[in-house]
Amino acid sequence: MKAAVLPAVDAPLELRDVPDPVPGDGEALVRVRAAGINFLDLLIRHGRYPQMPELPSVLGYELAGELEDGTRVMALVTGGAYAELAAVPRSSLVPLPDGASFAEGASFLLTFLTAYVPLTRQVRFEEERTVLVHAAAGGVGTAAIQVARALSAEVIAAVGSPEKLELCRQLGAKEAYVYDELPDDLRVDVVIDPVGGELFEAAVGRLRPLGQLVAIGYAGGLWPELQPAQIVGRNVGVQGVYIGRLLRHAPDVIAAATRELLELWSGRRIRPVVGAEFALDDVEQAHALVESRRSTGKVVLLP
């Protein structure tokens, strides 16, 4: 089969012929029809991910495809999605809803779980809550807008460039701003932050009493040190979410959240946003688009 292989840190991805995977006990062979590109793929590529795989490695941690009997599925995997075939634990397989494309399936699980788990399990969430979403036009951001709206929250979107504002409004954001135009007096109950860096630090000051800042990633730079005095004095909290660890240590949480998300999708209250599709041969262009921050929604590969 063909696969996109990362030979070394910061090296170009190479399209190679590699042996077909052989499913082990409890695994199924999936014909990969779409593989989601996530920011963690870029962190691994640049050697910045805390849990680096052994290189060379086939990247890709989210896929959608078909079983040998034609059943349409999607799954989160521990690597190897940038390929034509993947051996996937049967326990990880999730049915792809009727009418959904493979690209949508490869754009769903990681982004929506990352938004949904903190908003339903970690923060105190009630009606009339206001949620500020950073990187709101990205994969997690577009999911967070939809999930927050499904939970009856008012959403304020923040993005890096003006051309992304309209998408956020279409998804349900009441207000949308470029970062440097956020009102100084803006106060919210929850901040969803996949960016880190200066935005994370500024978000603490935007929280109302009893508000929660949800740290998801550090696409814009590592998180600054946060002293307890900064949160104790404001009566606010900081939550972190890392779906990979939950998959290993709290699979029941992931399974329940996935069921709930599928119900929302089948009820047309949420839907993954696919921003761009690339052939496996064009994986370098796909990575370049994600790294440029010009993409919206999820970028996917179609092996």
N, C-alpha and C positions, 0 to 999 in steps of 0.2 A: 504494500500500500504506500501511498505518498503521505508525507508528514512534514510539517514545518519544524525544524530542529534548531534549538539555540545551542550552538557549540561551546560558547564561552561568554562571560560577562561582557556586555557592550559590543558583541560581535553581531554581524548581520544574521538574520534568520535564514536557514538554508532549506530549500525544498529537496527532500531526499526520499529514496525508496528504502523503506525499512520493513522488517518482518511483520506480518499480520499478527495482531495480538491473539493469544490463545486463552479463552475464558477459563478461569479456574472454578472451583466449587462455589456455588452461589452467585456466579457471574453470568452475564449475558453479553453477547456480541451485538454492538450497536453500529449500524451504518450511519456515520455522522453526516447529517445534512446541513448543520449550521453549528458554529462554535462562537460563543460570545467572547469579546475582548474586554477585559477588565483592567483597571489601573494596576492591580497587583501583578498582572503580566509584565507591565512596564517596569515596576519596581524590581521584579526578579531579573529582568533583562539587564538592568543597570546595577545589579548586585546590592540593592537597597532593601530587600525584603528580609525580615527577621529570620524566616525559616526557608533558607535557600535550598532548592533541589540540587541533587548532584548533576553536574553538567558533563556532557551534552544531555539535553532534555527536550522532550516535546511539551511545549507549553499548552495552556488552555484548560480552564477549570469549570467550564459550563458548556453544555452541548444539548442539541436536540437532533433526533434522528429516528431510525426505524429498526425494530428487531427483525430477526430472520423471518418471522411470520407476517411482517408488515405492520405490526403494532407501532403506533407513533408515540414516542416518549421524549422526555427531557430529563436532565440530571445534572447535579453538581458532582464533579469528579476531582480526584487528587492530582490531575495532570493528564496530558495526552489528548486533549480535545482538538488540537490543531492537526487533525489527521482524518483519513477516510474511514477508519474503523477504530472502535474503542471497546475494551472489555470493562464492563460496568457492573458493580454489585447490584443484584436485583433489588435489594432493599433501598437503593438510591434512585431507582427509576420512578418517575412521576408521569402519569398519562398526560399527553399533550391534548388540550381541549379541541373539540371539533371546531373547524373553521379557523383555527390559529395556524399561522405559517410556522415553518421550522425556524425562521429568523426570529420570530416573536418568542418561540419556545426557548431559544438560546439567549434571550434577553430578559427572561422573567425571574428565575429563581433567586439568583444572588442579589440582584438589585432590589427586588420587592421584599425579600426576607430582611435585607439590611435596613430597609425603611420600616417595615411592619413590626418586627420584633421589638425595637425600642419603643415605638409608639403604642404598642399594646401590652407589653410586659414590663417595661422599665420606667416609664414616666407616668406620673399621675395625670391621666387624660380624661377631661370632661368636656361637655359641650361648651361652646363659647370660648374655647381656647384659641390662641393665636400662635401659629407655628411659622417661624422664619426658616427658609430652606436655602442654604448656600449651594452654589453650583447647581442651581435648580433646573437647568436645561440638560444636565448630564444624565447618565443612566440611573444612579441612585436618586438624583434630584427629581427627575420626572416621576419616578415611583413614589417618592415622598410626598410630592404635591397631591397625587391621586389618593394615596392612602390617608393622608390627613383630611382631605375633603370627604372621603368615605366615612371618616370618623366624626364628621360634622364640624371640623375645625375651620377657622379662617386662615388662609395661607398668604404669606408674603414671600415672594421669590427674589433672590439676589443672584446675579449672573455677572460674567466678566465682560460682556460686550452687548451693545444695543440690539443687534440682530437676533439675540436669543430671547428677548423680552416677550414677543408675541406668542411663542410656543408656550411659555409659562402661563400666560393669561388663558390660552386655549385649554390648557389642562385644568384650569380652575383656580389659579392664583388670583386673589382679589387685587393685589398690587404687585408690581414687579419693578425692580430697580437694578441698575448697574451698581457695583459695590460702592464706588466712591460717591454715589448719589443717595445712599441710604440716609433717611432723616436722622439727625443727631438725637432727636427725642423719641425715636422708635423704641418701644418696649414690648416684649413678647413673653409668652409662657414657655415656649420650647424652641430651641434652635437645633436644626439638623445640620451637622457640619462635616462634609467629606473633604474639606480643604486644609484645615489646620493652619499653622503659621499665624500671621497677624490677624486673620479673620477670626480664628479661634479665641484669641486673647480679647479682641474687641467684643465678641459675642457675650462674654461674661457680664459686661456692663449693660447689655441690652435686655437682660432677664428681669422680669418682674419678681417680686418676692415669691418664693416657692417654685420658681421656674427651674427648668432643667436644660442643660447643654449636652447634646448627644454627639460625642466624638466618634467618627466613623473612619476617617482616613486622613492622610497628610499629603494630598496631591499638591498643595501649595507650599509645603515645607513642614518640618517636624513641629510638633506641638511645643510651645514655650512652657517653661516651668510654671506651675500654678501653686501658689502657696495657700494653705488652708484658710488664712485670714481673708483671702479674696472671695471665698465662697461662704465662709461662716458669717462674716459681717453683712453679706447681702441676702442671707437666707435662701441661697440657691444651691443647686447640685450639678455635678458632672457625671454623665453616664458614658460608658464605652460599649461598643458592640463589635464583635468579631465572629462572623458566622462560621468560619472554619473551626474555631474552638468549640462553638456550640454543637456543631455536627458531631464532634468527637465525644464531648462530655455531657451534652444534654440533647440527644437525638429526639427525645419525645417532644421537646419544645419546638424543634424544627418541623417535625412531622405534623404537629397540631397547627402551627402557623401556616404551613404549606396547604393544609386542607382548607383553612379559612380563606387564604388568598385565592385558591381555585374557585371557591364559592363566589368571591367578589368578582373574579374574572368572568365566570359563567353568567353572573348577573349584570355584566357590562358596566360595572362601576369602576373597574380599573382595566388597563390594557398596556402591555409593554410598548415603549416607543423605540422603534428601530430607526436609527439615524442614517446608517450607510451599510451597504453590503459589498463585500469584496470576495473575489475568488481566492482560493488558498494560495495560488501563485502570486497574488498581490498582497501578501501578508505584510511586507515592508511598508507599502503605501497605507495600509490600514493602521499599523502602529504609528506611523508618522502623523496621520490625521488625529488619532487619540492624543498623542503627545503634544500636538499643536494647540489643544484646547479649543479648536474650532468646531469640533463635532457636537451634535446634539443627540440625546437619546443614547442608544447602545450601538456600537459598531460591531458587525458580525462578519465572520468568514463563512464561505459556502464551499466546503471541500468537494 
